[in-house]
């Protein structure tokens, strides 16, 4: 394959035997053939490896590492990538057959740093657009790039194609949840331009076993820090952020998945809510 590779697709793999076949089938059957598929097995303990090794395709690059999380897997993939462009796909998701052909054509024709595609959120008996593009359009100012990518509502790394040279020094923070929220805004800021790509979709499977759905103290802390930094990013660059997006959940105390006490922070004011909606205590932090 050598230097002829145009797109490197990086897929972190962790205990996804139930979904990995659908994901891989969508990658190897892309109408755009000039790709490499970098599968980073992040310490899976199920039969994900067995399924991967049943594929005979010389475009697949298979790497194993001890469990370090999706950020470390993506960073390793970035280091190994030989393509001119880099895309990310989660192992329980899939893409349309013409997905990378359309993203590549748009990013190359418009000489852009990032191309972004529509997202279809998939459930067992339902699908709904998370974001949908209807025209191919280039955005250059930071506010317009952020709006085009629908940040913070769609702070996802995987419905995009990136110029590879821009990512080699832009690594994901490791050992944290919500790495997308930490990583994506700066990556968009550093991009000269972003092009939206209509008529092809990234299919995001809503997985009830996803690691970011597991509620624990570290997840809460990481969520708070990530979203606090996101608000700071918007303020630093004088970007428009709706008031509801400025409200950051600091902690949740639950009983059988029902919120008993929820603490939220908004513009230096911290409010504690009973049952998640009834305010019972408020304090203001001094500057």
VMD Tcl script that draws the C-alpha trace (Angstrom):
set ca {
  {0.00 0.00 0.00}
  {2.86 2.34 0.89}
  {2.47 6.01 0.10}
  {-0.56 5.37 -2.12}
  {-2.88 5.30 0.89}
  {-5.27 8.23 0.89}
  {-7.29 7.52 4.04}
  {-6.37 5.81 7.31}
  {-9.44 4.67 9.26}
  {-8.74 4.17 12.98}
  {-11.02 1.85 14.97}
  {-10.51 1.30 18.72}
  {-11.72 -2.20 19.58}
  {-12.81 -3.23 23.07}
  {-15.18 -6.14 23.76}
  {-17.32 -5.42 20.73}
  {-17.82 -8.92 19.32}
  {-21.56 -8.27 19.03}
  {-21.04 -5.30 16.69}
  {-17.59 -5.46 15.07}
  {-18.66 -7.49 12.02}
  {-21.22 -4.89 10.90}
  {-18.63 -2.16 11.45}
  {-15.89 -3.97 9.50}
  {-18.21 -4.95 6.65}
  {-19.10 -1.28 6.18}
  {-15.39 -0.36 6.04}
  {-14.10 -3.03 3.67}
  {-17.04 -2.46 1.30}
  {-16.39 1.26 0.88}
  {-16.65 2.50 -2.71}
  {-13.42 4.40 -1.99}
  {-10.82 1.60 -2.03}
  {-7.60 3.48 -1.31}
  {-7.75 3.03 2.46}
  {-6.08 1.30 5.36}
  {-8.15 0.08 8.31}
  {-6.20 0.32 11.57}
  {-7.84 -1.86 14.23}
  {-6.38 -1.30 17.70}
  {-7.49 -4.06 20.07}
  {-7.51 -2.31 23.44}
  {-7.25 -5.41 25.65}
  {-10.51 -7.10 24.65}
  {-11.46 -10.16 26.67}
  {-14.24 -11.42 24.36}
  {-13.85 -12.97 20.90}
  {-13.41 -9.66 19.03}
  {-9.95 -10.79 17.92}
  {-11.27 -14.03 16.47}
  {-13.83 -12.14 14.39}
  {-11.22 -9.64 13.15}
  {-8.81 -12.39 12.16}
  {-11.51 -14.09 10.08}
  {-11.21 -11.20 7.59}
  {-8.76 -11.60 4.72}
  {-8.12 -8.07 3.51}
  {-4.59 -6.69 3.13}
  {-5.84 -3.20 3.94}
  {-6.44 -4.23 7.56}
  {-3.69 -3.35 10.04}
  {-4.29 -5.19 13.33}
  {-2.57 -4.08 16.54}
  {-3.03 -5.27 20.14}
  {-2.29 -3.33 23.31}
  {-3.18 -3.69 26.98}
  {-6.38 -1.92 27.99}
  {-5.71 1.82 28.08}
  {-8.94 3.31 26.76}
  {-10.08 4.68 23.37}
  {-7.84 7.75 23.51}
  {-4.67 5.66 23.74}
  {-5.97 3.41 20.95}
  {-6.67 6.40 18.71}
  {-3.29 7.96 19.50}
  {-1.53 4.72 18.53}
  {-3.57 4.66 15.32}
  {-2.55 8.24 14.53}
  {1.12 7.31 15.01}
  {0.76 4.34 12.65}
  {-1.40 6.06 10.02}
  {0.11 6.32 6.54}
  {-2.83 8.03 4.87}
  {-3.06 11.61 3.69}
  {-6.28 11.85 5.68}
  {-7.49 10.23 8.91}
  {-10.97 9.12 9.93}
  {-12.26 7.54 13.14}
  {-15.01 4.93 13.45}
  {-16.19 3.39 16.72}
  {-16.39 -0.39 16.68}
  {-20.15 -0.52 17.37}
  {-20.99 1.96 14.59}
  {-21.06 1.72 10.80}
  {-20.98 4.00 7.74}
  {-22.68 4.26 4.35}
  {-20.87 2.56 1.46}
  {-20.03 5.90 -0.21}
  {-19.13 7.66 3.05}
  {-15.37 8.02 2.58}
  {-15.65 8.59 -1.16}
  {-17.87 11.62 -0.59}
  {-15.82 12.96 2.33}
  {-12.58 12.55 0.36}
  {-13.97 14.22 -2.76}
  {-15.23 17.19 -0.74}
  {-12.12 17.68 1.42}
  {-9.77 17.36 -1.57}
  {-11.77 19.47 -4.02}
  {-12.13 22.32 -1.53}
  {-8.61 21.98 -0.05}
  {-10.05 21.73 3.46}
  {-8.59 20.47 6.74}
  {-11.80 18.80 7.95}
  {-14.85 17.31 6.21}
  {-17.91 16.52 8.31}
  {-20.87 14.24 7.53}
  {-24.41 13.69 8.80}
  {-25.03 11.48 11.84}
  {-27.91 9.00 12.09}
  {-28.49 7.87 15.66}
  {-29.57 4.24 15.57}
  {-31.65 2.37 18.12}
  {-33.24 -1.07 17.82}
  {-36.47 0.18 16.23}
  {-35.72 3.82 15.57}
  {-33.31 6.07 13.73}
  {-33.07 9.84 13.94}
  {-30.68 12.41 12.51}
  {-28.38 13.86 15.15}
  {-27.11 16.31 12.56}
  {-27.98 16.46 8.86}
  {-26.20 18.38 6.11}
  {-28.05 19.34 2.94}
  {-25.29 21.12 1.01}
  {-21.56 21.05 0.46}
  {-20.33 24.28 1.97}
  {-16.98 25.59 3.25}
  {-16.66 27.47 6.55}
  {-13.59 29.48 7.57}
  {-14.26 31.63 10.66}
  {-14.10 29.92 14.06}
  {-17.73 30.73 14.90}
  {-18.94 29.37 11.57}
  {-16.79 26.23 11.85}
  {-18.12 25.59 15.36}
  {-21.69 26.17 14.19}
  {-21.24 23.90 11.16}
  {-20.06 21.07 13.40}
  {-22.87 21.83 15.89}
  {-20.57 22.14 18.89}
  {-21.33 21.51 21.74}
  {-24.43 19.43 20.83}
  {-22.47 17.10 18.52}
  {-18.98 17.05 20.02}
  {-18.06 13.87 18.13}
  {-14.76 13.04 16.45}
  {-15.99 10.16 14.33}
  {-18.28 11.74 11.70}
  {-15.35 13.60 10.18}
  {-12.28 13.27 7.97}
  {-9.12 15.15 8.94}
  {-5.94 16.15 7.17}
  {-3.45 13.74 8.72}
  {-0.57 16.18 9.14}
  {-2.72 18.29 11.48}
  {-3.37 15.36 13.85}
  {0.16 14.10 14.35}
  {0.74 16.70 17.09}
  {-2.89 16.88 18.23}
  {-3.21 13.81 20.45}
  {-6.19 12.75 22.53}
  {-5.96 13.15 26.33}
  {-5.55 9.67 27.80}
  {-7.15 8.17 30.88}
  {-10.30 10.33 30.78}
  {-13.91 10.01 29.72}
  {-15.36 12.52 27.23}
  {-12.08 12.77 25.35}
  {-14.01 14.10 22.32}
  {-15.07 17.20 24.29}
  {-11.46 17.84 25.33}
  {-10.03 17.28 21.83}
  {-12.46 18.45 19.16}
  {-12.88 22.22 19.78}
  {-9.13 22.90 19.56}
  {-8.83 20.67 16.50}
  {-11.57 22.68 14.78}
  {-9.94 25.95 15.88}
  {-6.60 24.87 14.38}
  {-8.22 23.88 11.08}
  {-8.13 26.51 8.35}
  {-11.53 25.45 7.08}
  {-14.30 22.86 7.38}
  {-16.52 21.49 4.61}
  {-19.95 19.95 5.21}
  {-20.79 16.85 3.15}
  {-24.43 15.97 2.31}
  {-26.07 12.68 1.25}
  {-23.95 10.24 3.23}
  {-24.23 9.14 6.84}
  {-22.30 7.97 9.89}
  {-24.51 5.52 11.81}
  {-24.13 5.96 15.57}
  {-25.43 2.94 17.48}
  {-26.82 3.80 20.92}
  {-25.12 1.09 22.98}
  {-26.49 0.69 26.50}
  {-23.18 -0.93 27.53}
  {-21.03 2.00 26.36}
  {-18.31 2.95 28.86}
  {-19.49 6.57 28.90}
  {-22.94 5.43 30.05}
  {-21.56 3.79 33.18}
  {-22.10 6.23 36.02}
  {-19.24 6.57 38.50}
  {-17.34 9.29 40.34}
  {-14.53 9.55 37.77}
  {-17.02 9.81 34.91}
  {-18.85 12.61 36.72}
  {-15.60 14.44 37.45}
  {-14.32 14.06 33.87}
  {-17.67 15.24 32.48}
  {-17.58 18.31 34.71}
  {-13.99 19.20 33.78}
  {-14.54 18.61 30.05}
  {-17.68 20.74 29.88}
  {-16.15 23.44 32.06}
  {-13.23 23.67 29.65}
  {-15.69 23.81 26.76}
  {-17.42 26.85 28.31}
  {-14.00 28.44 28.92}
  {-13.08 27.77 25.26}
  {-16.22 29.54 24.04}
  {-15.59 32.49 26.36}
  {-11.91 32.78 25.48}
  {-12.67 32.97 21.76}
  {-15.80 35.15 22.12}
  {-18.06 32.45 20.72}
  {-21.83 32.35 21.16}
  {-22.95 29.70 23.66}
  {-26.65 29.34 24.63}
  {-27.33 29.78 28.34}
  {-28.53 26.20 28.76}
  {-25.15 24.99 27.47}
  {-23.38 27.07 30.13}
  {-25.03 24.98 32.84}
  {-22.62 22.19 33.84}
  {-23.57 19.18 35.93}
  {-21.07 18.92 38.78}
  {-22.40 15.84 40.57}
  {-25.42 13.53 40.73}
  {-26.53 11.35 43.63}
  {-28.85 8.63 42.33}
  {-31.00 5.86 43.73}
  {-31.79 3.10 41.24}
  {-30.88 5.42 38.35}
  {-33.22 8.15 39.62}
  {-31.55 11.48 40.54}
  {-32.02 12.41 44.19}
  {-29.63 15.36 44.32}
  {-28.08 17.08 41.30}
  {-25.57 19.92 41.57}
  {-25.12 22.23 38.57}
  {-22.82 25.19 37.95}
  {-23.57 28.15 35.68}
  {-21.49 31.34 35.49}
  {-19.97 30.90 38.97}
  {-23.35 30.09 40.56}
  {-23.74 26.57 41.97}
  {-27.27 25.23 42.50}
  {-28.34 21.97 44.13}
  {-31.61 20.46 42.91}
  {-33.82 17.92 44.65}
  {-34.91 15.17 42.24}
  {-32.99 16.96 39.51}
  {-35.38 19.92 39.05}
  {-36.38 21.48 42.41}
  {-33.70 24.04 43.55}
  {-32.96 23.80 47.29}
  {-29.58 25.50 47.67}
  {-27.63 28.13 45.73}
  {-24.18 29.63 46.24}
  {-22.09 32.11 44.26}
  {-18.34 31.79 43.91}
  {-16.34 34.97 44.40}
  {-13.98 35.94 41.59}
}
mol new
graphics top color blue
foreach p $ca { graphics top sphere $p radius 0.5 }
foreach p [lrange $ca 0 end-1] q [lrange $ca 1 end] { graphics top cylinder $p $q radius 0.2 }
display resetview
